[in-house]
Amino acid sequence: MTSAAAPDLDPNRWRALGVCLAIGFITMLDVSIVNVALPSIENSLHASASQLQLIVAGYTLAFGLVLVPAGRLGDARGRRRLFLIGLTGFALTSLGAGLAPSDEVLAVMRLLQGASAGMVNPQVVGTIQQLFSGYERGKAFGYFGATIGVSTAIGPALGGLIIQAFGAESGWRWVFFVNVPVVAVVLPLALRWLPRGTGNGRGPAASLTPSGRPRLDGVGLVLIALAATAVMLPFVITTGSGDDPTRWWWLLVGAVIAAGTVLWERSYQRRTGAAVLDPRVIGDPAFRNGALLGMAYFAGFTSVFLVVTIYLQQVAGYTPLQAGLVGMPFAIGSAIAAQRSGKLVAERGRALVVIGLALVLIGLAGTDLVIRIVDPPAVAWAVAGTQMIAGVGSGLVISPNQTLTLANVPVERAGVAGSMLQVGQRIGSALGVAVALSTFYSGLAAGLDGGPAAGRALLVSVVLVAVALVVGLVDLRARRRPQESARPGA
């Protein structure tokens, strides 16, 4: 077996990718699978609305808090070690969540589970960057994009199936227990196939400690984590009713911390050349545009599943399993398109993402329309059809955008760059869910029927995806401008 410095010759790199995808799947699955289990948790543990909100949002909050520090630690100290620690922590906290005797204990376990997931995910992206290049990297990210799309869409269906199989009283516990055997299988495979080391060069002398190890910008890591937490907090502590306006002060706190972070990072970069916010990453227009597109897109498409699931259960009268199955066409379409996108992105570039966003817009607008005008039980079939279109589009967005956004990122910064991209996605998801739920419940409070209220909430998703489309068009134009100026006679 060759060293990590020559990954293209390593016959085990596709096996390592399989390990990464398996863990990426279960950690992203836990973002959505718990939604359909909330009634079961409420009845079993007599949890209050605020505790239920913390059980759902705490995972996302801790996930986002840990991403950037874990990404930088993986880049500097080795991704394999962080991967194994996070993976073990995820299994233990999943077991603890399933055994939780009270809602307070469950909320704490969810926070720790999210932190473990946040530790693992940057190592997945960094490992893909390390092991693959060129066309193969696009193909690998295509599989990763399919994993994200399928896990997000299949979560409600799998959660509903588990609750139906084990009963409403204890079914929610198995929603967490299911992670344990998966990790038990994947952990020894990770020990065997994940590459050792970071796969990067030694870097400039200023960026190394006297012992020759890469420097860690500890202050910068803490400031970035605090800023991300302050920005995410107002979006994850709302139940969707908008009844606590004081929470928005956290955005001001986040802005102040972010300003201080920028000043510190500039100073640290001048002194050491090893700031977390590397100018080579932040200064790349492809990275900035891709990160902004990803934030807007995840704000739009993530909220769709929650709004549709709530509508189908609370308004249309479907069971959790039936409501979850409506999202399966999205998962199927997304998986097929994402698997093909690895080759297509090399040929089409940003244009492929623009096409995908247009398809998602068509699918979401169709979902909005049918929920407003089609009555149960036919509404489920209609929504499944429109979600299939959106799923195909999503498969052409997530992994190609990841590939294009990280294309110019140095391998030694792959983990932190990928984690910064994911922080934007987590903030976007939290924002989209909060705004969509607030719109849905305010519509019901204003006397709207369930269909029009859900349609109004879905309109928010349509607008957010449209913002992502505008960013994609701007980036496409920016990428084509140098080509046009290089043509003869230009």
Secondary structure, 3 states (H helix, E strand, C coil): CCCCCCHHHCCCHHHHHHHHHHHHHHHHHHHHCCHHHHHHHHHHHCCCHHHHHHHHHHHHHHHHHHHHHHHHHHHHHCHHHHHHHHHHHHHHHHHHHHCCCCHHHHHHHHHHHHHHHHHHHHHHHHHHHHHCCHHHHHHHHHHHHHHHHHHHHHHHHHHHHHHHHHCCCCHHHHHHHCHHHHHHHHHHHHHHHCCCCCCCCCCCHHHECCCCCECCCHHHHHHHHHHHHHHHHHHHCCCCCCCCHHHHHHHHHHHHHHHHHHHHHHHHHHHHCCCCCCHHHHCCHHHHHHHHHHHHHHHHHHHHHHHHHHHHHHHCCCCHHHHHHCCHHHHHHHHHHHHHHHHHHHHHCHHHHHHHHHHHHHHHHHHHHHHHHCCCCHHHHHHHHHHHHHHHHHHCCHHHHHHHHCCCCCHHHHHHHHHHHHHHHHHHHHHHHHHHHHHHHHHHHCCCCHHHHHHHHHHHHHHHHHHHHHHHHHHHHHHHHHHHHCCCCC
